[in-house]
């Protein structure tokens, strides 16, 4: 269902929201190839951003819409980082030798024994 504000949205915002929808769908489906394609499409849309002066046009919702899209993107990014960290902890619990060879998401090295088991590692996230 589209709101009246969406109908008046800048074409670039519409493309950005479409890219976010595609990325979110791929993430929810666990489709790695789809996530890569959606990320590339989003990067292409971001590179076509309107000029800065267009954000200041009186009556334009571009700035507000952009802030909403940025917040949504940040939420998706945060969800991806959490999922990646959980996956790394699972690998650390199940395959400790392989976990030592991987670069952790958050840039710190955690020895598998330091997690205290899968349950405690999950709670620490």
N, C-alpha and C positions, 0 to 999 in steps of 0.2 A: 504494500500500500504506500503510495507516494504522498508526501505532504505538499501543500501549496508552496512551501519554501523550496522544496526540491525542484519543482517545475521552473522556478526562477533562478536556479543555480547557474553559475558560470559554467560553460562547457568543460573547462579544465577540471573543475570540482566534480562534475558528473563523471568524467573519465577517472579521476582519482578515486572516487567512491566505488566505481565499478572494479578498479584494480584491487581495492581493499576487500571487496566482496569475493573476488576470485581467489585472492590470497587466503582469506579466512576459510573458504570452502576447501581449498587444497590442504590447509593445515588440519582442519577437522577430519578430513578423510585420511590423513596420514600419507598423502600422495607426495613423495619427495620430488619427483619430476615436475609435478604440477606446481609445487611450491617454488621450485627454481624458475619455471616459466612465468609464474605470477610475479615473482620478485623482479625478474628482468623487465616485465611489462610495466611494473610500478616504477622502476628506475627510469624507464623511457618517459612515462607520464611526468614524473618529477622534473626531468630535464626540460620539459616543455612548459614549465611554470610561467604564469603571466608576469609581466614587468611589475616591479615594485610599485610603480605609480598607480597601477590598476587596483591595488589593495586599498588605496585611499580615496577612491571615487565615492562621492556622497551617495548614500542609498545602497551601495554595493554590500552584499553579504559575503563577499569573497574572503575577507579577513576572518570573520566568524566561522565560516564553513571550513576554511583552512585549519583553524585551531581545532575544530571538531575532528577533522580527518587526522590531524597530527596526534591527537589524544587516542583515537582508535588504533592508529598504527603503533603507538607506544604500548598499548594494551596487548596487541597481537605479538609484538616483539617480546614483551615481558612473559607472555604465555609460552612462547617458543623457548626462551631461556630457561624457564622453570622446567619444561618438559625435557630439555636437553640435560639439565643438571640431574633430574631424576633418573634419566637413562644412564648417565655416567655413574651415578651411585649404584644402580642395579648391576652394571658391568663390574664395578668395584667389588660388589658383594659376591657375584656369581663367578667372575673370572678375574681374580686379583692380579695375576701376572699381566694380563692385557691392559688392565686399568692403569698400571704403573707406566705403560708406554704411551698413554694418551695425554693430550693437553687438556687440562680441566677447563670447563666453561668460564669459571670465575677467576681464572688465572692463578689459583693457588694449588699446591700439591697436597693432596690428602692421601695418606696411606690407608689402605683398606681396613686395617685393624683399628684405626683412629675413629672410624665411623661407628663402631660398636654394633655392627649388624645392620641389616637393611632397614629394620623398623626405626632405629634411632637416627640413622642417616636421613630418612624421610622426614622425621619430625624437625630436624635441624634446618631444613630448607627455608 
